[in-house]
Amino acid sequence: MNTLFRKTVFLLGILSLGSLHAQLPQPSGGRVVRHEKFPSAFVGARNVDVWLPASYTPKKRYAVLYMQDGQMLFDSTNTWNKQEWGVDEVITELEQQGKIQECIVVGIWNGDKSRHAEYFPQKPFESLSDADREKIYSGYRMGGQSIFNGISICSDQYLKFLVSELKPFIDSAYATRKDRAHTFLMGSSMGALISLYALCEYPDVFAGAACLSTHWPGLFSMDNNPVPGAFFAYLKKSLPSRGKHRIYFDHGTETLDAMYASLQKQVDSIMNNKGYGTSQWMSRNWPGQDHSERSWRSRLQVPLEFLLGK
C-alpha cells in the first residue's frame, strides 16, 4: 500500500469536529447562519451551519440541500486540512448562470468520535452475523486508531435527528420548499453512505442524494470484508422506486478512492436492474482525483446540476 494512501487513511482518522465554538465561516458568496450546539434527543449536540444565498428573502421559497460533514463546506481557514468544498462559490455561480434552482444549504457538523458510528448504515450492519459485526467493530485505521471509538452504530438515530428534529426546524426558521421534490442530500466518503441510506429509509422525505467517493468498504481494508456485500443486498431490497428520485455516484482513482471502482460497478449493476435511467441516476469516474475536499470541489457542479438542475 503506497505512502499517499496510508497518509489519506490516517488523516481521515483524525477528521475532527473541533471546537463547537469554532469561528463562523466567512463564505465568498451569501452568508452563513450558525445554530450552535443544536440539541437532539437522538444524537449528541452539534453545530449546524445554514448557508443562504446573497439573494435570500423570506418572500421566496428555496430548495434545501442537507450536507454531511458541515464544517468542511465553506471556509478553508477553519478546517482541519485547510481545504473546503467551496459550496458557496459553486452554487452562487450555478444560480447566476440559471443552471440550478435557488437553494439553501444545511451543513450538519459530524459528531467527531461518533462520526463513523452515525454514518455507517445500520440495517446492512444488523443483517450480518455476530462474528462479522464483531469484525467490523474491531477494525482499525492505518494509523492505529479505532474506527468506531467504542461507539455502537447508531445511524438510525442520526436519521431520526435529521428527519424529525432538524428538518422541521429548518422548515420553520427559513423560507423553504418543504416537499420531497425540493429536499436533497449530499456527502462524501462515509457521508455519502449516510446520504444514500437516508434516501432509502425516508424516500417520502428526500428526492435525491449525491454520493461522492462513496466508501463502500465501510472499513479500511477489503481483506475478508463483509461490508460491501451487506450494502449491496440492502440496496437490492431498499432502493426507492425509480421515477421520483435522483441518485448520483462518483469516485476518483487515487488514494482511498482507488478502492472503489470495482465496488461501484456492482452498485451500477444494481441500479440498472432496478430500471434507473440516465435522468434519474448518474455514475461518474474521475481519473486522477483523490479522496479530498479539493477533488470534491473540482467536480461539485456536476452533482449539483444533476440534483438541482432546472
HUDA-V112577 format. One record per pair of residues at least 24 apart in sequence whose C-alpha atoms are under 10 Angstrom apart, sorted by the first residue. I is the first residue (numbers start at 1). GAP is how many residues later the second one is. D is the distance in whole Angstrom. If there is no record, write none. Layout:
((I	GAP	D) (I	GAP	D))
This chain:
((1	254	10) (2	253	8) (3	252	9) (4	250	9) (4	251	6) (4	252	9) (5	137	9) (5	249	8) (5	250	4) (5	251	6) (5	252	9) (5	253	9) (5	285	10) (5	286	9) (6	135	9) (6	136	6) (6	137	8) (6	249	8) (6	250	9) (7	135	8) (7	136	8) (7	248	9) (7	249	10) (8	134	9) (8	246	10) (8	247	6) (8	248	7) (8	249	10) (8	282	9) (8	283	7) (8	284	8) (9	132	7) (9	133	6) (9	134	8) (9	211	8) (9	246	8) (9	247	7) (9	282	9) (10	131	7) (10	132	6) (10	133	5) (10	134	8) (10	135	8) (11	69	9) (11	70	9) (11	130	10) (11	131	10) (11	132	9) (12	129	9) (12	130	10) (12	131	10) (12	177	10) (12	244	10) (12	279	9) (12	280	9) (13	100	9) (13	103	10) (13	127	9) (13	128	7) (13	129	8) (13	130	7) (13	131	9) (13	132	7) (13	133	8) (13	134	7) (14	66	9) (14	98	9) (14	99	9) (14	129	9) (14	131	9) (15	54	9) (15	57	10) (15	64	9) (15	65	7) (15	66	9) (15	95	9) (15	97	7) (15	98	9) (15	100	9) (16	53	10) (16	55	9) (16	63	9) (16	64	7) (16	93	10) (16	94	8) (16	95	8) (16	96	5) (16	97	7) (16	99	9) (17	29	9) (17	30	9) (17	52	9) (17	53	9) (17	54	7) (17	55	10) (17	62	9) (17	63	9) (17	92	7) (17	93	6) (17	94	6) (17	95	4) (17	96	8) (17	97	10) (17	98	9) (18	53	9) (18	60	10) (18	61	9) (18	62	8) (18	91	10) (18	92	10) (18	93	10) (18	94	7) (19	28	10) (20	25	9) (20	26	7) (20	27	6) (20	28	10) (20	89	9) (21	26	9) (22	25	9) (22	49	9) (22	56	8) (22	57	10) (23	52	10) (23	54	9) (23	55	7) (24	25	9) (24	47	10) (24	50	10) (24	51	9) (24	54	8) (25	24	9) (25	26	10) (25	46	9) (25	47	10) (25	48	9) (25	49	6) (25	50	5) (25	51	8) (25	52	8) (25	53	7) (25	54	10) (26	48	7) (26	49	6) (26	50	9) (26	51	9) (26	52	9) (26	62	10) (27	24	9) (27	46	9) (27	47	6) (27	48	6) (27	49	10) (27	59	8) (27	60	9) (27	61	6) (27	62	8) (28	46	8) (28	47	9) (28	58	9) (28	59	10) (28	60	7) (28	61	6) (28	64	9) (29	24	7) (29	25	6) (29	26	10) (29	45	10) (29	57	10) (29	58	9) (29	59	6) (29	60	6) (29	61	9) (29	62	9) (29	63	7) (29	64	9) (30	24	4) (30	25	8) (30	26	8) (30	58	7) (30	59	9) (30	61	10) (30	62	8) (30	74	10) (31	25	9) (31	43	10) (31	57	9) (32	42	9) (32	56	9) (32	72	10) (32	73	9) (32	74	10) (32	75	10) (33	73	10) (34	72	10) (34	73	9) (35	73	10) (37	72	10) (38	70	10) (38	71	10) (38	127	10) (38	128	9) (39	122	9) (39	126	9) (39	127	9) (40	117	10) (40	118	9) (40	120	9) (40	121	6) (40	122	9) (40	124	10) (40	125	7) (40	126	9) (41	116	9) (41	117	10) (41	119	9) (41	120	7) (41	124	9) (42	112	9) (42	113	10) (42	114	9) (42	115	5) (42	116	7) (42	117	9) (42	118	7) (42	119	6) (42	120	9) (42	122	10) (42	123	9) (43	68	8) (43	71	9) (43	75	8) (43	111	8) (43	112	9) (43	114	7) (43	115	6) (43	116	9) (43	117	9) (43	118	7) (43	119	10) (44	66	10) (44	67	7) (44	70	9) (44	114	9) (44	117	10) (45	64	10) (45	65	10) (45	66	8) (46	62	8) (46	63	6) (46	64	7) (46	65	7) (46	66	9) (47	24	8) (47	60	9) (47	61	7) (47	62	6) (47	63	9) (47	64	9) (48	58	7) (48	59	6) (48	60	5) (48	61	6) (48	62	9) (48	118	9) (49	24	9) (49	25	9) (49	56	8) (49	57	6) (49	58	5) (49	59	7) (49	60	8) (50	54	7) (50	55	6) (50	56	5) (50	57	6) (50	58	9) (50	120	9) (50	124	10) (51	36	9) (51	37	7) (51	52	9) (51	53	6) (51	54	5) (51	55	6) (51	56	8) (52	36	9) (52	50	10) (52	51	8) (52	52	5) (52	53	7) (52	54	9) (52	122	9) (53	35	8) (53	36	10) (53	38	8) (53	39	7) (53	42	9) (53	49	8) (53	50	8) (53	51	7) (53	52	9) (54	34	10) (54	38	8) (55	37	10) (55	47	9) (56	46	9) (56	47	9) (56	48	9) (56	118	10) (56	119	9) (57	117	9) (57	118	8) (58	115	10) (58	116	7) (58	117	5) (58	118	9) (59	116	7) (60	42	9) (60	114	10) (60	115	7) (60	116	8) (60	117	9) (61	41	8) (61	42	8) (61	43	10) (61	113	9) (61	114	5) (61	115	5) (61	116	5) (61	117	9) (62	39	8) (62	40	6) (62	41	5) (62	42	6) (62	43	10) (62	112	9) (62	113	6) (62	114	5) (62	115	5) (62	116	9) (62	120	8) (62	121	9) (63	38	7) (63	39	6) (63	40	4) (63	41	6) (63	42	9) (63	112	9) (63	113	6) (63	114	5) (63	115	8) (63	116	9) (63	117	10) (63	118	8) (63	119	5) (63	120	6) (63	121	8) (63	245	8) (64	38	9) (64	39	5) (64	40	5) (64	41	6) (64	42	7) (64	103	9) (64	106	9) (64	107	9) (64	110	10) (64	111	10) (64	112	7) (64	113	7) (64	114	8) (64	115	10) (64	116	10) (64	117	10) (64	118	6) (64	119	5) (64	120	6) (64	121	8) (64	142	10) (64	244	10) (65	38	7) (65	39	6) (65	40	5) (65	41	6) (65	42	8) (65	117	8) (65	118	6) (65	119	5) (65	120	6) (65	121	7) (65	141	10) (65	143	10) (65	144	9) (65	239	9) (65	242	9) (65	243	9) (66	38	9) (66	39	6) (66	40	5) (66	41	6) (66	42	7) (66	96	9) (66	100	10) (66	101	9) (66	117	8) (66	118	6) (66	119	5) (66	120	6) (66	121	9) (66	129	9) (66	140	10) (66	143	9) (67	38	7) (67	39	6) (67	40	5) (67	41	6) (67	42	9) (67	117	9) (67	118	6) (67	119	5) (67	120	6) (67	121	9) (67	124	8) (67	125	9) (67	128	8) (67	142	10) (67	143	9) (68	38	9) (68	39	6) (68	40	5) (68	41	7) (68	42	7) (68	51	9) (68	117	8) (68	118	7) (68	119	5) (68	120	8) (68	121	10) (68	122	9) (68	123	5) (68	124	8) (68	126	8) (68	127	8) (69	38	7) (69	39	6) (69	40	5) (69	41	5) (69	42	9) (69	43	9) (69	46	9) (69	117	10) (69	118	7) (69	119	8) (69	121	9) (69	122	7) (70	35	9) (70	36	8) (70	37	4) (70	38	4) (70	39	4) (70	40	7) (70	117	9) (71	36	7) (71	37	7) (71	38	5) (71	39	8) (72	35	9) (72	36	10) (72	37	8) (72	38	10) (72	221	8) (73	32	10) (73	34	7) (73	35	10) (73	36	10) (73	220	8) (73	224	9) (74	33	9) (76	217	10) (81	211	9) (81	212	9) (82	211	9) (82	212	10) (83	209	8) (83	210	6) (83	211	6) (83	212	10) (83	214	9) (84	208	9) (84	209	5) (84	210	7) (84	211	10) (84	212	9) (84	213	7) (85	207	9) (85	208	5) (85	209	7) (85	210	8) (85	211	6) (85	212	5) (85	213	8) (85	214	10) (85	215	8) (86	207	9) (86	208	9) (86	210	9) (86	211	6) (86	212	9) (86	214	9) (87	210	8) (87	213	8) (87	214	9) (87	217	10) (89	208	10) (90	207	8) (90	208	9) (90	209	10) (90	210	7) (90	211	6) (90	214	9) (91	209	9) (91	210	8) (91	213	8) (91	214	9) (93	208	9) (94	207	7) (94	210	9) (94	211	8) (94	214	10) (94	215	9) (95	210	10) (95	213	10) (95	214	10) (98	211	9) (98	212	8) (99	202	10) (99	205	9) (99	206	7) (99	207	10) (99	209	8) (99	210	6) (99	211	6) (100	201	10) (100	204	7) (100	205	6) (100	206	9) (100	207	8) (100	208	5) (100	209	4) (100	210	5) (101	81	9) (101	203	10) (101	204	9) (101	206	10) (101	207	6) (101	208	6) (101	209	6) (102	206	8) (102	207	10) (102	208	9) (103	72	10) (103	73	8) (103	74	9) (103	79	9) (103	80	9) (103	205	8) (104	70	9) (104	71	9) (104	72	8) (105	79	10) (105	80	10) (105	81	10) (106	60	9) (106	61	9) (106	64	8) (106	79	9) (107	79	10) (108	54	9) (108	58	9) (110	81	9) (111	47	10) (113	33	10) (113	34	9) (113	35	7) (113	36	6) (113	37	9) (113	38	8) (114	33	9) (114	34	7) (114	35	7) (114	36	9) (114	37	6) (114	38	9) (114	39	9) (114	40	9) (114	41	10) (115	32	9) (115	33	8) (115	34	10) (115	36	10) (115	38	10) (115	39	10) (115	40	9) (115	75	8) (115	76	9) (116	31	7) (116	32	6) (116	33	9) (116	35	9) (116	36	9) (116	37	8) (116	38	9) (116	39	9) (116	74	7) (116	75	9) (116	78	10) (116	102	9) (116	103	10) (117	30	8) (117	31	6) (117	32	9) (117	33	9) (117	34	6) (117	35	6) (117	36	4) (117	37	6) (117	38	7) (117	41	9) (117	73	10) (118	30	9) (118	33	9) (118	34	9) (118	35	6) (118	36	5) (118	37	4) (118	38	8) (118	39	8) (118	40	6) (118	41	9) (118	72	9) (118	73	9) (118	76	8) (119	34	8) (119	35	8) (119	36	6) (119	37	9) (119	39	8) (119	40	9) (119	70	10) (119	71	6) (119	72	6) (119	73	9) (119	74	7) (119	75	5) (119	76	8) (119	78	9) (119	79	10) (119	99	10) (120	28	10) (120	33	7) (120	34	8) (120	35	6) (120	36	9) (120	70	7) (120	71	9) (120	72	10) (120	73	7) (120	74	6) (120	77	9) (120	95	10) (120	98	7) (120	99	10) (121	32	8) (121	33	8) (121	34	6) (121	35	8) (121	38	10) (121	69	9) (121	72	7) (121	73	6) (121	74	9) (121	75	9) (121	76	6) (121	77	9) (121	97	9) (121	109	10) (121	110	8) (121	113	10) (122	30	10) (122	31	6) (122	32	7) (122	33	6) (122	34	6) (122	35	9) (122	72	9) (122	75	9) (122	109	10) (123	30	10) (123	32	9) (123	33	8) (123	74	9) (123	78	10) (123	107	9) (123	108	9) (123	111	8) (124	73	10) (124	103	8) (124	104	9) (124	105	9) (124	106	5) (124	107	6) (124	108	9) (124	109	8) (124	110	6) (124	111	9) (125	28	8) (125	93	10) (125	101	9) (125	102	7) (125	105	7) (125	106	8) (125	109	10) (126	27	9) (126	104	9) (127	103	7) (127	104	10) (127	106	9) (127	107	9) (128	98	8) (128	99	8) (128	101	10) (128	102	7) (129	97	10) (132	92	10) (132	93	8) (132	94	7) (132	95	9) (133	93	9) (133	94	9) (135	84	10) (135	89	10) (135	90	9) (135	91	9) (136	82	8) (136	83	7) (136	89	8) (136	90	8) (136	91	8) (137	82	9) (139	79	10) (139	80	7) (139	81	8) (139	82	9) (140	79	8) (140	80	8) (140	81	9) (141	78	8) (141	79	6) (141	80	9) (142	78	8) (142	79	9) (147	71	10) (147	72	8) (147	73	9) (155	39	7) (155	42	9) (155	43	9) (156	38	10) (156	41	9) (156	42	9) (156	45	9) (158	36	9) (158	40	9) (159	35	8) (159	36	9) (159	38	9) (159	39	6) (159	40	10) (159	42	9) (159	43	9) (160	38	10) (160	42	10) (162	36	9) (163	35	9) (163	39	8) (163	42	8) (163	43	10) (167	38	10) (178	27	9) (179	25	9) (179	26	7) (179	27	8) (179	28	9) (180	24	6) (180	25	5) (180	26	5) (180	27	5) (180	28	9) (180	64	9) (180	65	9) (181	24	8) (181	25	7) (181	26	5) (181	27	8) (181	63	8) (181	64	8) (181	127	10) (182	24	8) (182	25	7) (182	26	9) (182	125	9) (182	126	8) (183	24	6) (183	25	7) (183	26	9) (183	124	10) (183	125	10) (184	24	5) (184	25	6) (184	26	8) (184	61	10) (184	62	9) (184	63	10) (184	120	10) (184	123	7) (184	124	8) (185	24	5) (185	25	6) (185	26	8) (185	62	10) (185	122	9) (186	24	5) (186	25	6) (186	26	8) (186	61	10) (186	62	9) (186	117	9) (186	118	9) (186	121	10) (187	24	6) (187	25	6) (187	26	9) (187	27	8) (187	109	10) (188	24	5) (188	25	6) (188	26	6) (188	27	8) (188	61	10) (188	62	9) (188	63	10) (188	103	9) (188	104	9) (188	105	9) (188	108	8) (189	24	5) (189	25	5) (189	26	5) (189	27	8) (189	28	10) (189	29	9) (189	62	9) (189	67	9) (189	68	9) (189	102	8) (189	103	9) (190	24	7) (190	25	6) (190	26	8) (190	27	10) (190	28	7) (190	29	10) (191	24	8) (192	24	9) (192	56	10) (192	57	9) (192	58	10) (193	25	9) (193	38	9) (196	39	9) (196	43	9) (196	51	8) (196	52	9) (196	53	10) (197	34	10) (197	37	10) (197	38	9) (197	41	9) (197	42	9) (199	39	10) (199	40	8) (199	41	8) (199	46	9) (199	47	10) (199	48	9) (200	34	9) (200	35	8) (200	37	10) (200	38	6) (200	39	5) (200	40	6) (200	41	10) (201	37	8) (201	38	9) (201	39	9) (202	38	9) (203	35	10) (203	36	9) (203	37	6) (203	38	9) (203	41	9) (203	42	8) (204	36	9) (204	40	9) (204	41	10) (206	38	10) (206	39	8) (206	40	10) (207	33	10) (207	37	7) (207	38	5) (207	39	6) (207	40	9) (207	100	8) (208	32	10) (208	36	9) (208	37	5) (208	38	4) (208	39	6) (208	40	8) (208	72	9) (208	73	9) (208	98	9) (208	99	6) (208	100	9) (209	36	8) (209	37	7) (209	38	5) (209	39	6) (209	40	9) (209	72	10) (209	94	9) (209	95	10) (209	97	10) (209	98	7) (210	36	8) (210	37	6) (210	38	5) (210	39	6) (210	40	9) (210	71	10) (210	72	9) (210	90	10) (210	92	10) (210	93	6) (210	94	8) (210	96	9) (210	97	7) (211	36	8) (211	37	6) (211	38	5) (211	39	7) (211	40	9) (211	72	9) (211	92	8) (212	36	8) (212	37	6) (212	38	5) (212	39	6) (212	40	9) (212	45	10) (212	71	10) (212	72	9) (212	79	9) (212	83	10) (212	84	7) (212	87	9) (212	88	9) (212	91	9) (213	36	7) (213	37	6) (213	38	4) (213	39	7) (213	40	10) (213	43	9) (213	44	6) (213	45	10) (213	46	10) (213	47	8) (213	48	10) (213	51	10) (213	71	10) (213	72	10) (213	73	10) (213	76	10) (213	77	9) (213	78	7) (213	79	9) (213	82	10) (213	83	8) (214	35	7) (214	36	7) (214	37	7) (214	43	8) (214	46	8) (214	49	10) (214	50	8) (214	77	10) (215	36	9) (215	41	9) (215	42	8) (215	44	9) (215	45	7) (215	48	9) (215	49	10) (216	43	9) (216	44	7) (216	45	10) (216	47	7) (216	48	8) (216	51	9) (217	42	8) (217	43	8) (217	46	8) (220	36	9) (220	39	9) (221	38	9) (222	37	8) (228	35	7) (228	36	10) (228	38	10) (228	39	10) (229	34	9) (229	37	10) (231	36	9) (232	31	9) (232	34	8) (232	35	7) (232	38	8) (233	37	9) (235	32	8) (235	35	8) (235	36	9) (235	39	10) (236	31	9) (236	34	6) (236	35	9) (236	37	9) (236	38	8) (237	37	10) (239	31	9) (239	32	9) (239	35	8) (240	34	9) (241	33	8) (241	34	9) (241	35	9) (242	29	9) (242	32	7) (242	33	7) (242	34	6) (242	35	8) (242	38	7) (242	39	9) (243	32	9) (243	33	8) (243	34	9) (243	36	9) (243	37	7) (244	36	8) (245	31	9) (245	34	10) (245	35	6) (245	36	8) (245	62	9) (246	30	9) (246	31	10) (246	32	9) (246	33	8) (246	34	4) (246	35	6) (246	36	8) (246	60	8) (246	61	7) (246	62	10) (247	24	9) (247	29	9) (247	31	10) (247	32	9) (247	33	6) (247	34	5) (247	35	7) (247	36	9) (247	56	9) (247	59	9) (247	60	8) (248	32	8) (248	33	6) (248	34	5) (248	35	6) (248	36	8) (248	54	9) (248	55	6) (248	56	9) (248	58	7) (248	59	8) (249	32	8) (249	33	6) (249	34	5) (249	35	6) (249	36	9) (249	54	8) (250	32	8) (250	33	5) (250	34	5) (250	35	6) (250	36	7) (250	46	10) (250	49	10) (250	53	9) (251	32	9) (251	33	7) (251	34	5) (251	35	6) (251	36	8) (251	38	8) (251	39	8) (251	40	8) (251	44	10) (251	45	9) (252	32	9) (252	33	6) (252	34	5) (252	35	6) (252	36	6) (252	37	5) (252	38	5) (252	39	7) (252	40	10) (252	43	8) (252	44	9) (253	32	8) (253	33	7) (253	34	5) (253	35	6) (253	36	6) (253	37	6) (253	38	9) (254	32	9) (254	33	8) (254	34	6) (254	35	6) (254	36	4) (254	37	7) (254	38	10) (255	33	10) (255	34	9) (255	35	6) (255	36	6) (255	37	9) (256	34	7) (256	35	6) (256	36	9) (257	29	10) (257	31	10) (257	32	8) (257	33	6) (257	34	6) (257	35	9) (258	29	10) (258	30	10) (258	31	10) (258	32	8) (258	33	9) (260	25	10) (261	24	8) (279	27	8) (280	26	9) (280	27	9) (281	25	9) (281	26	10) (282	24	8))
